[in-house]
Amino acid sequence: MRVLVLNSGSSSVKYQLVDSDTGERLAGGVIEEVVDHAAALAEVVAVVDGLSERVGEPVEAVGHRVVHGGEVFSEPTLVDDDVVAAVRALVPLAPLHNPANIAGIEAARAHWPTVAQVAVFDTAFHRTLPPAAYRYAVPESWFVDHGVRRYGFHGTSHDYVSARAADLLGRPRSELDLIVAHLGNGASITAVQGGRSVETSMGLSPLEGLVMGTRSGDIDPAMIGHVAAASGRSETEVFAALNRESGLLGLCGDSDLRAIAARIDAGDEAADLALDVFCHRIKKYVGAYVAVLGGCDALVFTAGIGEHSALVRSRVCAGLEVFGISLDEARNERSDLVISHDGAATAVLVVPTDEEHAIAEQTARVVAAR
């Protein structure tokens, strides 16, 4: 099935025309620094229609990445008016992302009114979290009235990568305890037990958890009021800074790990500290998730940093021998699929993520079931 995978984000629109069986990319691109989503989506439509006319093969389905599905959506869902309304009702939980996702859905529905549209939710894979993992220790009314709980994100990637890791290990995913580290400009880590997410680092929003490119990850909530009072900035401004001016950028002035690695090679202490903080946070979560799972069959690295930074993988795994993790540095430098020593109790894997193929597969399954 030829599936147009549409990721209409807060500041960019990414699209891929994908063969859902093979994962082959038939067309694709990204429009950056989007101000007018309608204009950006019209550009995408023109490109895709032009290709369809040239090859005589129309779009058969559209799969939309939707960031927040709240407690409403636990699986990919065929889009209709009620689904759009439900996604719109979740805007307070994702004010930057869900409105842009809705813009993509509405543009595609208007242009291809007879083509099936499917919403694939970042949060859906984490709907299996147990209450002990998703509840915060806050007043009950916050949960009941305002939906304050851990939702988790990057679910499409964690789902896809954990399945590919099981294939690589030659064992059913239902038998495996995995820790999947999705490390990119946005970063999250998930404990996957028997193919189900049982703990994850991102929470109500993508701000919680690991240190990221520009996001702080875990902080003491008292920091917001303290910095606001001390600096004269509003709490809204401080919160924005935690999302856009913090993380690696806040620690050393760079959010790109390649630039940070080059600075480390040149002896830059601030860059070295930033990477230490980044890796220490990941290591802390790995240890916690081994405890949650009661053991671990494999630690899996994925996404831009996870797939390409031998330096990060080495620093994260150093000192984790107590968990049966033993890194083969030669394999690590080559970014082999398996980078642990032969016979290590816990495998360490590098598994490329492919969210577009995953969305196309899920979209095709929903359409076929219809």
N, C-alpha and C positions, 0 to 999 in steps of 0.2 A: 504494500500500500504506500502511495506517495503522500507523505504527511508533512505539511508545513508546520514546523515547530516555531512558535512565536513567543519570545521573551520580551514583553513590553515593560521595561523597567522605569525607575523614577527619573533617570537621566540618559538612558540609552534604549535603543530598540535593536535586539538581536534576532536574527531569523535564519533558519536552515530548512531547506527542502530535503527530506530524508526518506530513503527507502527503508521502511520499517523492518524488513526481513534482514537485509544485509548491513544496514547502517550507512550505506553509501550516501555521500552528500551530492545532491544534484545542483544545488545553488545555496548561497548563503552570504551573510554579511552582517555588519553592525553599523548603526547610525549613532554617533556619540553626541554628547552635550545637547540632548533633545530639549527644546523649549515647547514646541508645538507638536504634541503627539499625533494629532490628526494628520499633519503634513508628513511626519516621519512614516506613519503607517501607510499613507497614500503612496509614498516612494517604494515601500516594500511590496505593496500590491502590484505596482507597475512592473517591478523587476520579475516577480513570480509569474504574472500573467504573460509577460514577454517570453519567458522561458517555456511556459506551457504551450504557447502558440507555435514556437519554433519546433518543439519536439512532438507536438500533438498529444501530450499526456497531461491532463488537467490535475489540479490538486484534488485528492480524494478525501482528505480530512485535515483539520487544523487542531494541533495540540498546543494549548496555552499553559505556560508556566504561571502559576498563581502562588504568591508567596505565602499567604495566610489563609488556612481553611478553618481555623478555630476548632471548636468542638463539633462543628456541623459536618465536615467532610473528612472521611477516613480512607477514601480511595478515589482514583480518577473518575470523573463524573461527566456524563453527557450534558452539554450546556443547553439550557432553555431559559425562559424569562425568570423562573423561580430561582434558578441557580445564580443568575446575574444579580438578582435582588439579595440573595443570601451573601454573596461575596461583597456586595456593596455595604451590607449591614456590618461586615467585619472590618470596614475601613478604620474605625477607632483603634484596632489592634495593630494595623499596619498602614498608617496614614501616608507614608511615602510610596509604598509599593502597590497596595491593592487598587488605588485609583488608576494607576498606570496600567495594571493588568486588565482592569475593566475596559479601559480605552482600547486595548488591543482586541479584546473579545468583541466589543461592539463594532469596531471597524471591520473585522473579519466576517462577522455575521451579516453586516450590511452588504458587503461586497460579494460574499459567497453564501447567499441565503439558503441554498439547497445542500451545502456541504456540511457534514457533521463536524461539530466543534466539541472538543473535550478539554476540561480543566484538569490539570495535574498539579497537585498541591505540595509545596515544599514541606508542609507540616504533617502530611498524611501518614508517612512511614512511622512517625513518632506517636501515633494515636494508641500504640500498644504499651506505652509507658504505664507502669503501675502507679496507683495513687501516691505511694511513698516517694516516688521519683518526681511526679508532676505537681504535687501540691507544695505551695510555699507556706511557711508558718506565719501567716498573716490573718487578720480577722476574717471569719467565715463569710461575712457579707461581701468582702472584696472578691472572693471566688464566685459566689452565687450571683451577685448583682453586676459585677464588672469583668468577669472572665479572667481574673488574675490567677494564672497557673503557668507551668512550663509547657510550651508547645514544641520547641525544637524546630530547626530549619535544616537546609541542605538534605532533606529526607530523600529526594530522588537520587542524589549521588550516593548517600550511604546505603540505600537499598541496592542500587545497581552494583556498587563496588563489592559489597558483601557477597552478592551472588557470584560475581566473577572470581572472588577470592576462593569461594567454595569449589568452583570449577578447577582452579589452579591447584588446590590441595587434593582434588580427586575424592572429595567427601560431600555428602549431602549437607546443605546449609542447616538443615534441621538438627544436625548433630554437633554443630560447631559453636564455640564461644569466641567471638571476634571483637577486637577494638579497632574501629575505623577512624583514622585521623584525616579529615578533609582540610588540607592546609593550603590556603590561597590568601588573597587580600582579605577575604572573609574566611574565618576558620572555625571549625567545630569538630568535636570528637564524640563518638557514639559507641556504647556497648551494645552489641548485637548478639542475642542469645537465641539460638535455634531459629535464626532468620527474623527475629522480632527485636525492635528497638526497646531496650529496657532502661536506658539512661542516656542522656545527651547533654551537652554543655550549654547550648543556647537555650534561652528561656522564654519569657513572655515576648521578648523581641530578640533580634540577632545581636544585641549588645553584650549579653552575658557570656561568660565562659573564657575561652582562650584569648590571649593577646592577638590582635589582628593588625592589618595595615594601618588603619586610622582609628580603630575602635579599641577602647581600653580593656574590654573583657571584664572579669570580676573586679569589683571595687567594694569598699565599705560605703553603703548608701549615705552615711553621714558626711561624706566628702562633698556632696553636692551643696548642701547648706553651708558647710564650712567655707568652701571656695567662694561661693556667692557672697557671703558676708565679708570675707577678707578682701575680695577683689572689687566689690561693687558691681559685679556682673549679676544679671538675673539668673534664677535657677534654670530657666529655659535656655539661656545662653551657655551655662555650664554643661547642661545635658547635651546640647548640640556639640560642644567641644569634646565630650566623651565619645561621640560618634565620628567626628570629622577631623579632630586635631590631636588625637591620642594614639594609643598603640605604638607601633614601631616609629611612626612619624613623630609622636610626642616625645619619645625617648631619645631619638637621635637626629630627627629632621628629615629622615628618608623613610618612605613606606615600601619601596621596591627592594626586595631581598637581594637582588643582583647588585644593586648599588651598595647595600650594606655589606655584602660579602667582599666587594672590592675595597671598601674602606677598612674592613678588618685586616685584609691582606696588607694594607698600607700602614697598619699599626694604630688605627683609630680606636681609642678606648670607648668612646660613646657608642659607636656602632657595635663593638664587641659586647658591651653591657646590654644593649637592646636585644641582641640575639640570645644572650644568656637568659634574659627575662622571658622572651618568647618561648625558648625551649624548656625552661624550668616549669612554666605553666603547663605545657603539654605533658611533661614527665609526671607532674603531680596528678594530672587527670588519669594518665595510664595506670598509675598505682592504685588510684581510687576505683577505677573500673575493673581491674583485676579482682579487687575485693568484692565488688558488686556481683561479678560473674562467678566468683568462686574458682577462678582459674581462667586461663586464656589459651586458645589454640593458636592464634595468630594476631599480630599487630600489623595493621595494613595502612600504608601511607598512600594518599591520593591527592589530586588537584595540583595546581601549578607548582607550589613549593614542595608539597609532599612527593610529587613525581620527579622533580628535577634537582632538588637540593640535597646532595650527599652530606653537606656540612650540617644541615638541620637534622637529618636522620641520625647522623653519628652522635651529635650532642644529645639528642633525645634518648637514644638507646644506651648511652654511657651510664654505667651504674645500675642498670636494670637486670643484671645477671641473676639476681635473686629470684626473678620471675621466669628464668629459663631463656632469657633473651640474650643471644650471642651473635653480634654482627660480624659478617665477613666483609672487611673494609674494601677488598678488591671488588667484590660483587657490588657493594654499595656505591663505589666510585663509578661503576659502569651503569648504575641504575637498573640492574637485573630485576626480573620479576620476583625472584627469591634472593634476599640479601643476607639472610641468616646463615650460620654455619650448618653444614650437613649434620643431622642428628640433634640439632638444638631442640629443646623441649617446647619452645614457643617459636613458631615460624615468624619471620619478619618479611613482609611482602611490599612490593611497589606495584599498585594496580591502577592503570589509567582510568579516570572517570570519563563518562560520555553521557552527560545529562540529556543531550539532544536525542541520541539514539534511545535512551531510556524513555523519554517522553513520547517519542514516535512509537515505540513498542507498546506502551501502555495505551496510547490513543487508538492504535490499530485493534488492540484486544477489546476495548470498550465498543468500538464501532462494529466489530465482527459479532460481538455478543448481542448487539441491538438487532 
